[in-house]
């Protein structure tokens, strides 16, 4: 790619902009220039992002979903944790909820979990009438894996 084309591409983006791509870092930089790096937590000391905006490291977006900042939103659709700082990572969490279980006063052939249910502190449902467990190793929306890049200069 010519230097003129590379400069025209860089003029439509600013330091701190984030973009997604299905390209590797090497492929992406060949098209957009070395001013773009993966959001992988690396130090960016000496970059414009560090010197002018105070970011010692780029955010580490590997394996993460991006979430828009509330910016005052308060209509029930906002981040319930409030005005989280830009570049802040939140760990995974499941919304607080409960489950009702059909524990009766008797056990046996009725199929109910009854008084014979014993909780030993390590196995939540140790008898044969346990509630079925289902699911994978995380709660997530449908997604497509991409690389996330940030402009540092």
CNS distance restraints for C-alpha pairs under 8 A (distance, minus, plus):
assign (resid   1 and name CA) (resid   5 and name CA) 6.58 0.50 0.50
assign (resid   1 and name CA) (resid   6 and name CA) 6.73 0.50 0.50
assign (resid   1 and name CA) (resid  30 and name CA) 7.51 0.50 0.50
assign (resid   1 and name CA) (resid  31 and name CA) 6.66 0.50 0.50
assign (resid   2 and name CA) (resid   6 and name CA) 6.24 0.50 0.50
assign (resid   3 and name CA) (resid   7 and name CA) 6.09 0.50 0.50
assign (resid   4 and name CA) (resid   8 and name CA) 6.21 0.50 0.50
assign (resid   5 and name CA) (resid   9 and name CA) 6.24 0.50 0.50
assign (resid   6 and name CA) (resid  10 and name CA) 6.30 0.50 0.50
assign (resid   6 and name CA) (resid  31 and name CA) 7.04 0.50 0.50
assign (resid   6 and name CA) (resid  32 and name CA) 5.95 0.50 0.50
assign (resid   6 and name CA) (resid  33 and name CA) 6.47 0.50 0.50
assign (resid   7 and name CA) (resid  11 and name CA) 6.19 0.50 0.50
assign (resid   8 and name CA) (resid  12 and name CA) 7.04 0.50 0.50
assign (resid   9 and name CA) (resid  13 and name CA) 7.41 0.50 0.50
assign (resid   9 and name CA) (resid  32 and name CA) 6.44 0.50 0.50
assign (resid  10 and name CA) (resid  14 and name CA) 7.49 0.50 0.50
assign (resid  10 and name CA) (resid  32 and name CA) 6.87 0.50 0.50
assign (resid  10 and name CA) (resid  33 and name CA) 7.81 0.50 0.50
assign (resid  13 and name CA) (resid  17 and name CA) 6.42 0.50 0.50
assign (resid  13 and name CA) (resid 151 and name CA) 7.78 0.50 0.50
assign (resid  14 and name CA) (resid 151 and name CA) 6.77 0.50 0.50
assign (resid  15 and name CA) (resid  48 and name CA) 7.18 0.50 0.50
assign (resid  15 and name CA) (resid  49 and name CA) 6.22 0.50 0.50
assign (resid  15 and name CA) (resid 150 and name CA) 7.72 0.50 0.50
assign (resid  15 and name CA) (resid 151 and name CA) 4.92 0.50 0.50
assign (resid  15 and name CA) (resid 152 and name CA) 5.28 0.50 0.50
assign (resid  15 and name CA) (resid 153 and name CA) 5.59 0.50 0.50
assign (resid  16 and name CA) (resid  49 and name CA) 6.51 0.50 0.50
assign (resid  16 and name CA) (resid 150 and name CA) 5.98 0.50 0.50
assign (resid  16 and name CA) (resid 151 and name CA) 5.28 0.50 0.50
assign (resid  16 and name CA) (resid 152 and name CA) 6.18 0.50 0.50
assign (resid  17 and name CA) (resid 150 and name CA) 5.62 0.50 0.50
assign (resid  17 and name CA) (resid 151 and name CA) 5.54 0.50 0.50
assign (resid  18 and name CA) (resid 148 and name CA) 6.84 0.50 0.50
assign (resid  18 and name CA) (resid 149 and name CA) 5.52 0.50 0.50
assign (resid  18 and name CA) (resid 150 and name CA) 4.44 0.50 0.50
assign (resid  18 and name CA) (resid 151 and name CA) 6.63 0.50 0.50
assign (resid  19 and name CA) (resid 148 and name CA) 5.84 0.50 0.50
assign (resid  19 and name CA) (resid 149 and name CA) 5.39 0.50 0.50
assign (resid  19 and name CA) (resid 150 and name CA) 6.58 0.50 0.50
assign (resid  20 and name CA) (resid 146 and name CA) 6.16 0.50 0.50
assign (resid  20 and name CA) (resid 147 and name CA) 5.68 0.50 0.50
assign (resid  20 and name CA) (resid 148 and name CA) 4.64 0.50 0.50
assign (resid  20 and name CA) (resid 149 and name CA) 6.24 0.50 0.50
assign (resid  21 and name CA) (resid  28 and name CA) 7.69 0.50 0.50
assign (resid  21 and name CA) (resid 146 and name CA) 5.56 0.50 0.50
assign (resid  21 and name CA) (resid 147 and name CA) 5.31 0.50 0.50
assign (resid  21 and name CA) (resid 148 and name CA) 6.54 0.50 0.50
assign (resid  21 and name CA) (resid 149 and name CA) 7.71 0.50 0.50
assign (resid  22 and name CA) (resid 145 and name CA) 7.80 0.50 0.50
assign (resid  22 and name CA) (resid 146 and name CA) 5.07 0.50 0.50
assign (resid  22 and name CA) (resid 147 and name CA) 6.05 0.50 0.50
assign (resid  23 and name CA) (resid  27 and name CA) 5.70 0.50 0.50
assign (resid  23 and name CA) (resid  28 and name CA) 5.66 0.50 0.50
assign (resid  23 and name CA) (resid 146 and name CA) 7.88 0.50 0.50
assign (resid  23 and name CA) (resid 147 and name CA) 7.01 0.50 0.50
assign (resid  24 and name CA) (resid  28 and name CA) 6.01 0.50 0.50
assign (resid  24 and name CA) (resid 147 and name CA) 7.09 0.50 0.50
assign (resid  25 and name CA) (resid  29 and name CA) 5.97 0.50 0.50
assign (resid  25 and name CA) (resid  37 and name CA) 6.88 0.50 0.50
assign (resid  25 and name CA) (resid  38 and name CA) 6.49 0.50 0.50
assign (resid  25 and name CA) (resid 147 and name CA) 7.90 0.50 0.50
assign (resid  26 and name CA) (resid  30 and name CA) 6.18 0.50 0.50
assign (resid  27 and name CA) (resid  31 and name CA) 6.65 0.50 0.50
assign (resid  28 and name CA) (resid  32 and name CA) 5.98 0.50 0.50
assign (resid  28 and name CA) (resid  33 and name CA) 7.58 0.50 0.50
assign (resid  29 and name CA) (resid  33 and name CA) 4.50 0.50 0.50
assign (resid  29 and name CA) (resid  34 and name CA) 5.32 0.50 0.50
assign (resid  29 and name CA) (resid  35 and name CA) 7.79 0.50 0.50
assign (resid  29 and name CA) (resid  36 and name CA) 6.48 0.50 0.50
assign (resid  29 and name CA) (resid  37 and name CA) 7.73 0.50 0.50
assign (resid  30 and name CA) (resid  34 and name CA) 7.78 0.50 0.50
assign (resid  32 and name CA) (resid  36 and name CA) 7.09 0.50 0.50
assign (resid  35 and name CA) (resid 151 and name CA) 5.54 0.50 0.50
assign (resid  35 and name CA) (resid 152 and name CA) 5.50 0.50 0.50
assign (resid  35 and name CA) (resid 153 and name CA) 5.01 0.50 0.50
assign (resid  36 and name CA) (resid 149 and name CA) 6.13 0.50 0.50
assign (resid  36 and name CA) (resid 150 and name CA) 5.46 0.50 0.50
assign (resid  36 and name CA) (resid 151 and name CA) 4.38 0.50 0.50
assign (resid  36 and name CA) (resid 152 and name CA) 6.07 0.50 0.50
assign (resid  36 and name CA) (resid 153 and name CA) 7.62 0.50 0.50
assign (resid  37 and name CA) (resid 149 and name CA) 5.34 0.50 0.50
assign (resid  37 and name CA) (resid 150 and name CA) 5.63 0.50 0.50
assign (resid  37 and name CA) (resid 151 and name CA) 6.59 0.50 0.50
assign (resid  37 and name CA) (resid 152 and name CA) 7.26 0.50 0.50
assign (resid  38 and name CA) (resid 147 and name CA) 7.00 0.50 0.50
assign (resid  38 and name CA) (resid 148 and name CA) 5.85 0.50 0.50
assign (resid  38 and name CA) (resid 149 and name CA) 4.40 0.50 0.50
assign (resid  38 and name CA) (resid 150 and name CA) 6.34 0.50 0.50
assign (resid  39 and name CA) (resid  58 and name CA) 5.70 0.50 0.50
assign (resid  39 and name CA) (resid  59 and name CA) 5.44 0.50 0.50
assign (resid  39 and name CA) (resid  60 and name CA) 5.07 0.50 0.50
assign (resid  39 and name CA) (resid  61 and name CA) 5.32 0.50 0.50
assign (resid  39 and name CA) (resid  62 and name CA) 6.97 0.50 0.50
assign (resid  39 and name CA) (resid 148 and name CA) 5.73 0.50 0.50
assign (resid  39 and name CA) (resid 149 and name CA) 5.36 0.50 0.50
assign (resid  39 and name CA) (resid 150 and name CA) 6.07 0.50 0.50
assign (resid  40 and name CA) (resid  58 and name CA) 6.75 0.50 0.50
assign (resid  40 and name CA) (resid  59 and name CA) 6.41 0.50 0.50
assign (resid  40 and name CA) (resid  60 and name CA) 4.17 0.50 0.50
assign (resid  40 and name CA) (resid  61 and name CA) 5.97 0.50 0.50
assign (resid  40 and name CA) (resid  62 and name CA) 6.00 0.50 0.50
assign (resid  41 and name CA) (resid  57 and name CA) 5.63 0.50 0.50
assign (resid  41 and name CA) (resid  58 and name CA) 4.98 0.50 0.50
assign (resid  41 and name CA) (resid  59 and name CA) 5.05 0.50 0.50
assign (resid  41 and name CA) (resid  60 and name CA) 4.07 0.50 0.50
assign (resid  41 and name CA) (resid  61 and name CA) 7.60 0.50 0.50
assign (resid  42 and name CA) (resid  57 and name CA) 5.33 0.50 0.50
assign (resid  42 and name CA) (resid  58 and name CA) 5.86 0.50 0.50
assign (resid  42 and name CA) (resid  59 and name CA) 7.95 0.50 0.50
assign (resid  42 and name CA) (resid  60 and name CA) 7.72 0.50 0.50
assign (resid  43 and name CA) (resid  56 and name CA) 5.81 0.50 0.50
assign (resid  43 and name CA) (resid  57 and name CA) 4.21 0.50 0.50
assign (resid  43 and name CA) (resid  58 and name CA) 6.62 0.50 0.50
assign (resid  44 and name CA) (resid  49 and name CA) 7.31 0.50 0.50
assign (resid  44 and name CA) (resid  50 and name CA) 6.14 0.50 0.50
assign (resid  44 and name CA) (resid  55 and name CA) 7.51 0.50 0.50
assign (resid  44 and name CA) (resid  56 and name CA) 5.84 0.50 0.50
assign (resid  44 and name CA) (resid  57 and name CA) 5.32 0.50 0.50
assign (resid  44 and name CA) (resid  58 and name CA) 6.69 0.50 0.50
assign (resid  44 and name CA) (resid 152 and name CA) 7.40 0.50 0.50
assign (resid  45 and name CA) (resid  50 and name CA) 5.74 0.50 0.50
assign (resid  45 and name CA) (resid  51 and name CA) 7.47 0.50 0.50
assign (resid  45 and name CA) (resid  56 and name CA) 5.91 0.50 0.50
assign (resid  45 and name CA) (resid  57 and name CA) 7.48 0.50 0.50
assign (resid  46 and name CA) (resid  50 and name CA) 6.34 0.50 0.50
assign (resid  46 and name CA) (resid  51 and name CA) 6.28 0.50 0.50
assign (resid  47 and name CA) (resid  51 and name CA) 6.06 0.50 0.50
assign (resid  47 and name CA) (resid 152 and name CA) 5.94 0.50 0.50
assign (resid  47 and name CA) (resid 153 and name CA) 5.84 0.50 0.50
assign (resid  48 and name CA) (resid  52 and name CA) 5.49 0.50 0.50
assign (resid  48 and name CA) (resid  53 and name CA) 7.28 0.50 0.50
assign (resid  48 and name CA) (resid 152 and name CA) 5.99 0.50 0.50
assign (resid  48 and name CA) (resid 153 and name CA) 4.98 0.50 0.50
assign (resid  49 and name CA) (resid  53 and name CA) 5.29 0.50 0.50
assign (resid  49 and name CA) (resid  54 and name CA) 6.70 0.50 0.50
assign (resid  49 and name CA) (resid  55 and name CA) 5.94 0.50 0.50
assign (resid  49 and name CA) (resid 151 and name CA) 7.92 0.50 0.50
assign (resid  49 and name CA) (resid 152 and name CA) 4.96 0.50 0.50
assign (resid  49 and name CA) (resid 153 and name CA) 6.44 0.50 0.50
assign (resid  50 and name CA) (resid  54 and name CA) 4.68 0.50 0.50
assign (resid  50 and name CA) (resid  55 and name CA) 4.44 0.50 0.50
assign (resid  50 and name CA) (resid  56 and name CA) 5.34 0.50 0.50
assign (resid  50 and name CA) (resid  57 and name CA) 7.54 0.50 0.50
assign (resid  50 and name CA) (resid 152 and name CA) 7.88 0.50 0.50
assign (resid  51 and name CA) (resid  55 and name CA) 7.67 0.50 0.50
assign (resid  58 and name CA) (resid 150 and name CA) 7.54 0.50 0.50
assign (resid  59 and name CA) (resid  87 and name CA) 5.72 0.50 0.50
assign (resid  59 and name CA) (resid  88 and name CA) 7.79 0.50 0.50
assign (resid  61 and name CA) (resid  65 and name CA) 7.36 0.50 0.50
assign (resid  61 and name CA) (resid  66 and name CA) 7.73 0.50 0.50
assign (resid  61 and name CA) (resid 148 and name CA) 6.79 0.50 0.50
assign (resid  62 and name CA) (resid 147 and name CA) 7.81 0.50 0.50
assign (resid  62 and name CA) (resid 148 and name CA) 7.73 0.50 0.50
assign (resid  69 and name CA) (resid  79 and name CA) 7.70 0.50 0.50
assign (resid  69 and name CA) (resid  83 and name CA) 6.88 0.50 0.50
assign (resid  69 and name CA) (resid  84 and name CA) 6.87 0.50 0.50
assign (resid  69 and name CA) (resid  85 and name CA) 7.81 0.50 0.50
assign (resid  69 and name CA) (resid  86 and name CA) 7.08 0.50 0.50
assign (resid  70 and name CA) (resid  74 and name CA) 7.92 0.50 0.50
assign (resid  70 and name CA) (resid  78 and name CA) 5.77 0.50 0.50
assign (resid  70 and name CA) (resid  79 and name CA) 6.31 0.50 0.50
assign (resid  70 and name CA) (resid  82 and name CA) 7.03 0.50 0.50
assign (resid  70 and name CA) (resid  83 and name CA) 5.86 0.50 0.50
assign (resid  70 and name CA) (resid  84 and name CA) 7.73 0.50 0.50
assign (resid  71 and name CA) (resid  83 and name CA) 6.89 0.50 0.50
assign (resid  72 and name CA) (resid  83 and name CA) 7.56 0.50 0.50
assign (resid  73 and name CA) (resid  77 and name CA) 7.70 0.50 0.50
assign (resid  73 and name CA) (resid  78 and name CA) 5.76 0.50 0.50
assign (resid  74 and name CA) (resid  78 and name CA) 5.97 0.50 0.50
assign (resid  78 and name CA) (resid  82 and name CA) 7.61 0.50 0.50
assign (resid  79 and name CA) (resid  83 and name CA) 7.68 0.50 0.50
assign (resid  84 and name CA) (resid  88 and name CA) 6.71 0.50 0.50
assign (resid  94 and name CA) (resid 139 and name CA) 7.75 0.50 0.50
assign (resid 101 and name CA) (resid 131 and name CA) 7.88 0.50 0.50
assign (resid 102 and name CA) (resid 112 and name CA) 6.13 0.50 0.50
assign (resid 102 and name CA) (resid 113 and name CA) 6.39 0.50 0.50
assign (resid 103 and name CA) (resid 112 and name CA) 5.89 0.50 0.50
assign (resid 103 and name CA) (resid 113 and name CA) 4.45 0.50 0.50
assign (resid 103 and name CA) (resid 114 and name CA) 5.27 0.50 0.50
assign (resid 103 and name CA) (resid 115 and name CA) 7.87 0.50 0.50
assign (resid 104 and name CA) (resid 112 and name CA) 5.83 0.50 0.50
assign (resid 104 and name CA) (resid 113 and name CA) 5.79 0.50 0.50
assign (resid 104 and name CA) (resid 114 and name CA) 4.60 0.50 0.50
assign (resid 104 and name CA) (resid 115 and name CA) 7.08 0.50 0.50
assign (resid 105 and name CA) (resid 113 and name CA) 7.97 0.50 0.50
assign (resid 105 and name CA) (resid 114 and name CA) 4.93 0.50 0.50
assign (resid 105 and name CA) (resid 115 and name CA) 5.42 0.50 0.50
assign (resid 106 and name CA) (resid 112 and name CA) 7.27 0.50 0.50
assign (resid 106 and name CA) (resid 113 and name CA) 7.27 0.50 0.50
assign (resid 106 and name CA) (resid 114 and name CA) 4.32 0.50 0.50
assign (resid 106 and name CA) (resid 115 and name CA) 5.51 0.50 0.50
assign (resid 106 and name CA) (resid 116 and name CA) 7.47 0.50 0.50
assign (resid 107 and name CA) (resid 111 and name CA) 7.30 0.50 0.50
assign (resid 107 and name CA) (resid 112 and name CA) 6.03 0.50 0.50
assign (resid 107 and name CA) (resid 113 and name CA) 5.74 0.50 0.50
assign (resid 107 and name CA) (resid 114 and name CA) 4.14 0.50 0.50
assign (resid 107 and name CA) (resid 115 and name CA) 6.13 0.50 0.50
assign (resid 107 and name CA) (resid 116 and name CA) 6.03 0.50 0.50
assign (resid 107 and name CA) (resid 117 and name CA) 7.94 0.50 0.50
assign (resid 108 and name CA) (resid 112 and name CA) 7.27 0.50 0.50
assign (resid 108 and name CA) (resid 114 and name CA) 7.68 0.50 0.50
assign (resid 111 and name CA) (resid 129 and name CA) 6.49 0.50 0.50
assign (resid 112 and name CA) (resid 129 and name CA) 6.86 0.50 0.50
assign (resid 113 and name CA) (resid 117 and name CA) 6.26 0.50 0.50
assign (resid 113 and name CA) (resid 129 and name CA) 5.99 0.50 0.50
assign (resid 113 and name CA) (resid 130 and name CA) 7.55 0.50 0.50
assign (resid 117 and name CA) (resid 125 and name CA) 7.92 0.50 0.50
assign (resid 117 and name CA) (resid 126 and name CA) 7.50 0.50 0.50
assign (resid 117 and name CA) (resid 127 and name CA) 6.48 0.50 0.50
assign (resid 118 and name CA) (resid 126 and name CA) 7.06 0.50 0.50
assign (resid 118 and name CA) (resid 127 and name CA) 7.73 0.50 0.50
assign (resid 119 and name CA) (resid 123 and name CA) 6.76 0.50 0.50
assign (resid 119 and name CA) (resid 124 and name CA) 6.22 0.50 0.50
assign (resid 119 and name CA) (resid 125 and name CA) 7.07 0.50 0.50
assign (resid 119 and name CA) (resid 126 and name CA) 7.01 0.50 0.50
assign (resid 120 and name CA) (resid 124 and name CA) 7.67 0.50 0.50
assign (resid 125 and name CA) (resid 129 and name CA) 7.90 0.50 0.50
assign (resid 125 and name CA) (resid 130 and name CA) 5.04 0.50 0.50
assign (resid 125 and name CA) (resid 131 and name CA) 7.05 0.50 0.50
assign (resid 126 and name CA) (resid 130 and name CA) 6.76 0.50 0.50
